[in-house]
Each structure stands twice: as C-alpha cells, then as structure tokens.
Amino acid sequence: MRKRISITEMGAKTGVLCTREIQKTIDLLDEAGGGTVVIPEGIFLSGTLELKNVSIFLEKGAVLKGSSEISDYYANSFIHNEMKQTISLLYAMNRDNISISGEGTIDLNSDAFFDMSKREVPDYGWEFSKEQWKECTATYDYRVTQPLFFNNCSHVRLDGIKILNSPSWTVSFNNCRDIHVEAVYIKNDLRIPNDDGLHFCGCSEVFIHGCNISGGDDCIALTSVLDWEKPCENFVISDCILRSCSKTIVLGYMHGIIRNVTISNCIIKESNRGFCIMCSSKTGLVEHVLVENLRIETRVRAGNWWGNGEPICIFALYHNNESYCNPVPDRNIEVNIHDIQIRNVSCLAENAVAIVGEGGNIQNILIDGIYYEKRKSDNSYLKGKKRIDVSPSKEDVTLPEDENEYWLLIDACRNISIRNARTACYEGKSLKNAVRHSLEVEL
C-alpha cells in the first residue's frame, strides 16, 4: 500500500516558509517507491519544489502558496523557447505517475510580482479613459515563469484542485503523454499578461474535462512553441466554462503542428477572441479538428490583448518571433489548415467570424449550424471597428469599408462550407458576408 505523509509530520508550519519540509516529504516518499504528500488545512508558504514519482493531495482548506520572494525560487535546467529560464513553484522532469488532487488550493501569488499601479497602454492613437486604462496589462520586473511545469512526463493527473493568481503560464506541459485534467478551477487576474490556464507543447493523449478557467491570456492553448518538431495530437476537450482577455481556446501558433482534436460542450464568456485556429503560412499545420456545441460571447478589452471581438477566428498568415531560442523550421507546407468541422455554435459577438488565409492555404472547412448575433462594442474602435485582429501576424485584415455590417469574412481560402447559418439584425440592418479571393465557397 502506498504511503501517505502529511507535510506537518516533517515539520511544516503555517505562516512560515516550508520549502525544505515539503521537499523532504516528497523525497522521502520517492525513495520509498512512491506515495502521497498530504497538505492539510492551513496556508503553507513555499518556494520551488521538485515533484518526483509521488502524488500531492490538498485537503479541504489547504493552501499551498508561492513565496513572495523571488530568491525562494530557482531555475531548473530546461531552457524555455519563449521565457528562457524556467522558474516554477512545482516542476517535474522525466517522471511518471504524478497526480495533484483534492479540495484545496494552489495560490501562485501573482500580486507579489506585478505592479498594479502601472499599466502597459498600447499606442492605438486614442486617449484611454480611466476604465480602459484598468483593462490594460500590468507590469513586472521579474516573475515565476512557469508556475506548474511538467517536462517529458507521462500519466499525469490534475483533479479537483483550485489554482489561483498565476504570474505567467499557470500549468504547462511539454513533451508529455497521457494527461488527465478533471474539474480543475483556475482563476487568474484579468490584467496579467501571459497567464495562460493550460498550455500544451508536444503532448499527446490528453483529456480535459469539466474545468472552469478565467484569466488574462489563453485558457487552453495547444501550440508546441517549446519544440516546433513535436506535434500536439490526440486531445479531447469537453464541458468547460472559459473566459479570457485574449484567445479562449487556441489550436496552433507560429510553426507548431496540431492534429486530431475534439472540442465539445463548452461555454466561452466575455473573451477578446473566442475559438481560434492559427499558424504561420508555409511552416505551421493544424488538421483534423472536430468542434461542436459551443456558446461564444466576445467582448473587446482595451489593453494590448490579441483579438478584436471575433467569436471564431481561423488564420494561416506569416508570423514569427525573432527573440525565440529555437530556429524557424525548414518546411514548405502548402495547406496549413485543413479538415476542420464546427457544428452547432451560438455567438453573441462584437466582430465577425473570420477565416483568412494566403493563396488558398486554408482548405476543407465546414461550419454547420451557427447562430450569430452582433452587439455594440465599447472598445473595438481602438483597433478599428472593421479590423479583424490576426495578431501576432502583422497582416492588416479588414472587413469591407462600406456602410454594411458583416458577420462573416472568408479571404484567400478554398472549399469552405457554411451551412444552416442564422443571423439576427443589427441596428435594423441585415448582416452581410464578405468573400474575397476564395474558391469553392458554399454559403
């Protein structure tokens, strides 16, 4: 029978730093062949902890809280393509059979690293109101870069826990297999940049079910940004409630490869960009995706967030980041996004559905059963009311500059089918669709 040891048995106390005592509990159980580290009721402060082949169980009322002092954390050996140093509260490298579960909370203590009195205000050519300033991203000098980080692990399970106040990517998985994320509640500050909920790179056989995620950046991201050569594939995402100031669910990014994904029965609330598929032309690939039964509501935030109120945004346009460690892969993929099926979607949005490619590099897209209702936006004028925001691409994409209101843009694509679409009138006008430079489009 696997052992269970409470961290208090190893000397951990509430209100003081317990890194050494918690790590001692982990190491003792690992040396004994595995077991469960129990975190009892109370607030226990910690710096960086290395998870091994053990389970963490947070009892009801338990809080594992990250230290406010950056000196209590250390960088592990993983060089992150975007963040460079990987600094975590909890990390695991080359481990199997790890679980973090229970009714307790992991508080990542973002307030310790961000200055909420200062904001990064984008230069859109407008003066920001006080309310708009509040929606801009907070600033920082240093932060924990990957609070919960799993690299090259298998059989990982997160179940029932709450995770709060992340200063960066909340839970990050790289090159992991057989991951189950069940009934996890993540609530991050909406003013903090890059505080993704769940971020996956090069992972496979992943199940995400029944989660409630809210934050400034992506709620669920499949990107493979940490290694462009390792695809994310075989994902099942279902029954989640999500809210983001950026992309709520995103498949793809720059040169990543994403395939074999199903998404169903999710609610997206008040997000800058609802459901997104994106990759760079010639080098990225997203294929074989099934999506059904989504309710999407968008709201444009005033800060430097990607998106401009698009409920569904699919694009394959060149984008790259020269500051990344890994080079651009040597590829010449002609069709970058294909075999995407989206069914039964209801949208209340501040901008149009957009499918935007280059020279027909998006093909075989089906949207069957969509209701679209447009609502007035307080902030879309900042980037341009007619602008489709395809950041991080620098391409300028706009709806037709005329007096009509639009619900759909299809640009430079091939074999696109939109069936059983219903749209509500907006300010007494019927909504139009715009099709440009595209072949074999069925409306």
C-alpha positions in Angstrom: 0.0 0.0 0.0 1.4 3.4 -1.0 2.2 5.6 2.0 0.6 8.9 2.9 2.7 11.5 4.8 1.5 14.9 5.9 3.9 17.8 5.5 3.3 18.7 9.1 4.9 15.4 10.1 8.1 16.7 8.5 7.9 20.0 10.4 5.9 22.2 8.0 4.1 25.0 9.8 1.6 27.6 8.6 2.7 31.2 8.2 6.4 30.5 7.6 8.4 29.3 4.6 8.1 25.4 4.3 10.1 24.7 1.1 12.6 22.4 2.9 10.0 20.5 4.8 7.7 19.9 1.8 10.6 18.8 -0.4 11.8 16.5 2.3 8.4 14.8 2.3 8.5 14.4 -1.5 12.0 13.0 -1.4 11.2 10.5 1.4 8.2 9.1 -0.4 10.0 9.0 -3.7 12.9 7.0 -2.1 10.3 4.6 -0.7 8.9 3.9 -4.1 6.1 6.5 -4.2 3.2 7.7 -2.1 1.1 10.7 -1.4 2.2 14.0 0.1 -0.7 15.4 2.1 -1.1 19.2 2.6 -3.6 19.7 5.4 -5.8 22.7 6.2 -3.9 25.9 6.5 -1.7 28.2 4.5 1.7 26.8 3.8 4.3 29.0 2.0 6.9 27.5 -0.4 9.5 28.3 -3.0 10.5 25.9 -5.8 9.6 22.2 -5.3 10.7 19.4 -7.5 7.9 16.8 -7.9 9.0 13.2 -8.3 7.1 10.0 -8.6 4.6 11.0 -5.9 1.1 12.4 -5.6 0.1 15.6 -3.9 -3.2 15.8 -2.1 -4.6 19.1 -0.8 -7.2 18.6 1.9 -10.2 20.9 2.1 -9.0 24.3 3.4 -5.4 23.6 2.4 -3.5 26.3 0.6 0.0 25.9 -0.9 1.0 29.4 -1.5 4.0 30.6 -3.6 6.5 32.7 -1.7 6.6 36.5 -2.3 10.4 36.4 -2.6 11.9 35.6 -6.0 15.0 34.4 -4.1 13.0 31.4 -2.8 12.7 30.0 -6.4 15.4 28.6 -8.7 15.6 27.9 -12.4 15.7 24.3 -13.4 17.7 23.0 -16.4 15.0 23.5 -19.1 15.6 26.4 -21.5 12.2 27.7 -22.5 11.9 28.9 -26.1 9.9 32.0 -25.1 10.6 32.6 -21.4 14.3 31.5 -21.5 14.7 30.5 -17.8 12.1 28.1 -16.4 11.3 29.1 -12.8 8.5 27.2 -11.1 6.7 26.7 -7.9 6.1 23.0 -8.8 8.0 21.2 -11.5 8.6 17.6 -12.7 11.2 16.4 -15.2 11.2 12.9 -16.7 8.7 11.5 -14.2 5.7 9.1 -14.4 2.5 8.7 -12.4 2.2 12.1 -10.9 -1.1 13.5 -9.6 -2.2 16.7 -7.8 -5.7 16.4 -6.4 -8.0 17.2 -3.6 -10.3 20.1 -2.5 -7.5 22.5 -1.6 -5.9 25.5 -3.4 -2.6 26.4 -5.0 -2.1 30.2 -4.8 0.6 31.3 -7.2 0.8 34.8 -5.6 0.9 37.0 -8.7 0.4 40.1 -6.6 3.9 39.7 -5.3 5.4 40.2 -8.8 3.2 42.7 -10.6 2.8 46.5 -10.0 -0.9 47.2 -10.4 -0.3 50.9 -10.3 1.4 50.8 -13.7 0.0 49.6 -17.0 1.3 49.0 -20.5 -1.0 51.2 -22.6 -0.9 50.4 -26.3 -0.5 53.2 -28.8 -3.6 53.0 -30.9 -3.8 56.7 -31.5 -6.6 57.3 -28.9 -6.6 58.7 -25.4 -7.7 55.9 -22.9 -10.4 56.5 -20.4 -9.9 55.5 -16.8 -11.9 52.4 -17.3 -9.9 51.5 -20.4 -6.7 52.0 -18.5 -7.8 49.5 -16.0 -8.1 46.8 -18.7 -4.5 47.3 -19.8 -1.8 44.8 -18.8 0.0 45.2 -15.5 3.8 45.5 -15.5 6.5 43.5 -13.7 10.3 43.4 -13.2 10.6 39.7 -12.6 8.2 36.8 -12.1 7.9 33.0 -11.8 7.8 32.0 -15.5 6.2 28.5 -15.4 4.5 28.0 -12.1 3.4 24.4 -12.6 5.7 22.8 -15.2 5.8 19.2 -16.5 8.5 18.2 -18.9 8.8 14.7 -20.5 6.3 13.2 -18.1 3.6 10.5 -18.6 0.5 9.6 -16.7 -0.1 13.0 -15.1 -3.4 13.8 -13.4 -4.8 17.1 -12.0 -8.2 16.5 -10.3 -10.5 18.8 -8.4 -8.0 21.4 -7.2 -8.2 25.2 -7.4 -5.3 27.2 -8.8 -5.3 31.0 -8.3 -3.3 34.1 -9.2 -0.7 32.9 -11.7 2.0 35.3 -12.7 2.6 33.5 -16.1 1.6 30.2 -17.8 -0.4 28.5 -15.0 0.1 24.8 -15.9 2.5 24.0 -18.7 3.1 20.5 -20.2 5.9 19.9 -22.6 6.5 16.6 -24.3 4.1 14.8 -22.0 1.8 11.8 -22.6 -1.4 10.6 -21.0 -2.6 13.7 -19.2 -5.9 14.0 -17.5 -7.2 17.4 -16.3 -10.5 16.9 -14.5 -12.7 19.5 -12.7 -9.9 22.0 -12.2 -10.8 25.6 -11.3 -8.3 28.2 -12.4 -8.8 31.9 -11.7 -6.2 34.4 -12.6 -6.1 38.2 -12.7 -7.5 39.5 -15.9 -4.9 42.2 -16.0 -1.9 40.0 -16.1 -0.3 39.1 -19.5 0.7 35.5 -20.4 -1.2 33.9 -17.5 -2.5 31.0 -19.7 -4.6 28.5 -17.9 -3.4 25.2 -19.5 -0.6 25.3 -22.1 0.5 22.2 -24.1 3.6 21.7 -26.2 4.4 18.4 -28.0 1.9 16.5 -25.9 -0.4 13.5 -26.8 -3.3 11.6 -25.4 -4.8 14.5 -23.4 -8.2 14.7 -21.7 -9.5 18.0 -20.4 -13.0 17.8 -18.8 -15.2 19.9 -16.6 -12.8 22.8 -16.0 -13.6 26.4 -15.2 -10.8 28.8 -16.3 -10.6 32.5 -16.3 -7.5 34.7 -17.0 -5.9 37.4 -19.0 -4.4 35.1 -21.6 -5.4 31.9 -23.3 -7.5 29.5 -21.2 -6.5 26.3 -23.2 -3.6 26.5 -25.6 -2.1 23.9 -27.9 0.9 25.4 -29.5 4.1 23.3 -29.5 6.0 26.6 -29.1 8.7 24.8 -27.0 9.7 22.5 -29.8 8.4 23.1 -33.3 9.2 19.5 -34.3 7.0 17.8 -31.7 3.2 18.0 -32.5 0.3 18.2 -30.1 -2.1 15.4 -31.1 -5.0 13.3 -29.8 -6.8 15.8 -27.5 -10.3 15.6 -26.1 -11.7 18.8 -24.5 -15.2 18.9 -23.1 -17.7 20.6 -20.8 -15.6 23.6 -19.8 -16.5 27.2 -18.9 -13.9 29.7 -20.1 -13.2 33.4 -20.0 -10.1 35.2 -21.4 -8.9 38.7 -22.4 -7.2 37.0 -25.3 -7.9 33.7 -27.1 -10.0 31.4 -25.0 -9.2 28.1 -26.9 -6.4 28.2 -29.4 -5.1 25.5 -31.6 -1.7 26.3 -33.2 0.8 29.1 -33.1 3.5 30.1 -35.5 5.3 26.9 -36.6 3.6 24.4 -34.4 1.8 21.2 -35.6 -1.6 20.3 -34.1 -3.8 17.4 -35.1 -6.6 15.2 -34.0 -8.5 17.4 -31.6 -12.2 17.2 -30.5 -13.9 20.0 -28.5 -17.5 19.8 -27.3 -20.0 21.4 -24.9 -18.1 24.5 -23.8 -19.2 28.0 -22.9 -16.9 30.9 -23.7 -17.7 34.2 -21.9 -16.6 37.8 -22.4 -13.4 37.0 -24.4 -11.4 39.1 -26.8 -11.2 36.2 -29.3 -13.4 33.1 -28.8 -12.3 30.0 -30.6 -9.1 30.3 -32.6 -7.1 28.2 -35.0 -3.9 29.9 -36.2 -0.5 29.1 -37.6 2.2 30.7 -39.9 2.0 30.1 -43.6 4.4 27.5 -45.0 5.7 26.3 -41.6 2.7 25.6 -39.4 -0.1 22.9 -39.6 -3.4 22.4 -37.9 -5.6 19.5 -39.2 -8.3 17.0 -38.3 -10.3 19.1 -35.7 -13.9 18.4 -34.7 -15.8 21.1 -32.7 -19.4 21.0 -31.6 -21.9 22.7 -29.2 -20.2 25.9 -28.2 -21.7 29.1 -26.8 -19.4 32.0 -27.5 -19.7 35.6 -26.2 -16.9 38.1 -27.0 -16.1 41.4 -25.5 -13.2 43.6 -26.7 -10.8 44.6 -23.9 -9.0 47.9 -24.2 -5.4 46.7 -23.4 -2.7 45.1 -25.5 -4.6 41.8 -25.9 -4.8 39.8 -29.1 -8.2 39.7 -30.8 -10.9 42.3 -31.6 -14.1 40.5 -30.7 -14.0 37.7 -33.2 -16.0 34.7 -32.0 -14.3 32.3 -34.4 -11.0 33.3 -35.9 -9.1 30.9 -38.2 -6.0 32.2 -40.0 -2.8 31.0 -41.6 -0.6 34.1 -42.1 3.1 34.5 -41.7 4.2 35.3 -38.2 7.4 34.7 -36.3 9.2 36.0 -33.2 12.9 36.6 -33.7 13.6 36.6 -29.9 12.8 32.9 -29.6 15.6 30.4 -28.9 14.6 27.8 -31.5 15.1 28.5 -35.2 12.2 28.6 -37.8 11.8 25.0 -39.1 12.7 24.4 -42.8 9.3 23.5 -44.2 7.2 24.4 -47.2 3.7 23.2 -46.3 1.2 24.3 -49.0 -2.0 23.8 -47.0 -1.6 24.9 -43.4 -5.1 24.4 -42.0 -7.5 21.8 -43.3 -10.2 19.3 -42.3 -11.9 21.5 -39.6 -15.5 20.8 -38.8 -17.5 23.1 -36.5 -21.1 22.3 -35.7 -23.9 23.9 -33.5 -22.4 27.2 -32.4 -24.2 30.2 -30.9 -22.4 33.5 -31.0 -23.0 36.9 -29.3 -20.1 38.9 -30.7 -18.6 42.3 -31.2 -16.9 41.4 -34.5 -17.2 38.9 -37.4 -16.4 35.3 -37.8 -13.1 35.3 -39.9 -11.3 32.7 -42.0 -8.2 34.2 -43.5 -5.5 32.5 -45.5 -2.9 33.2 -48.1 -3.2 31.7 -51.6 -5.7 29.0 -50.6 -3.6 27.6 -47.7 -6.8 27.1 -45.7 -9.0 24.3 -47.1 -11.9 22.0 -46.3 -13.6 23.9 -43.5 -17.2 23.2 -42.6 -19.3 25.3 -40.2 -22.8 23.7 -39.9 -25.4 25.2 -37.7 -24.4 28.6 -36.5 -26.4 31.4 -34.9 -24.8 34.9 -34.9 -25.9 38.0 -33.1 -23.8 41.1 -33.1 -23.7 43.5 -30.2 -22.3 47.0 -29.8 -18.7 47.3 -28.6 -17.3 50.0 -26.3 -13.7 49.3 -27.4 -13.5 47.9 -30.9 -12.8 51.4 -32.3 -9.4 51.4 -30.7 -8.0 48.9 -33.2 -10.7 49.8 -35.8 -14.3 48.7 -35.9 -13.7 47.0 -39.3 -10.5 45.4 -38.3 -10.0 41.6 -37.9 -7.1 41.3 -35.5 -4.9 38.5 -36.7 -2.1 39.1 -34.1 0.6 38.0 -33.8 0.7 38.3 -37.6 1.3 41.8 -38.8 -1.0 41.5 -41.8 -3.7 44.2 -42.0 -7.1 42.4 -42.4 -10.3 44.4 -42.5 -13.9 44.0 -43.4 -15.2 45.9 -46.4 -15.1 49.7 -45.7 -18.7 50.4 -46.6 -22.0 51.1 -44.7 -22.9 47.4 -44.3 -22.5 45.4 -41.1 -20.8 42.0 -41.5 -20.9 38.7 -39.7 -18.5 36.7 -41.8 -15.3 37.1 -43.7 -13.7 34.4 -45.9 -10.4 35.5 -47.5 -7.9 33.5 -49.7 -9.3 30.1 -48.8 -10.6 27.1 -50.7 -13.5 24.7 -50.2 -15.3 26.4 -47.3 -18.9 25.4 -46.5 -21.2 27.5 -44.2 -24.5 25.7 -43.7 -27.6 26.4 -41.6 -26.5 29.9 -40.6 -28.9 32.3 -38.9 -28.1 35.9 -38.1 -30.0 38.5 -36.1 -30.4 42.0 -37.5 -28.1 44.6 -36.0 -29.5 48.2 -35.5 -32.2 47.4 -38.1 -29.7 46.0 -40.7 -29.4 42.5 -42.1 -25.8 41.3 -41.6 -23.7 40.5 -44.7 -20.9 38.2 -45.5 -17.7 39.0 -47.4 -15.9 36.5 -49.6 -12.6 37.5 -51.2 -10.0 35.7 -53.4 -11.5 32.3 -52.5 -12.6 29.3 -54.5 -15.3 26.7 -53.9 -17.2 28.6 -51.2 -20.7 27.3 -50.2 -22.9 29.7 -48.3 
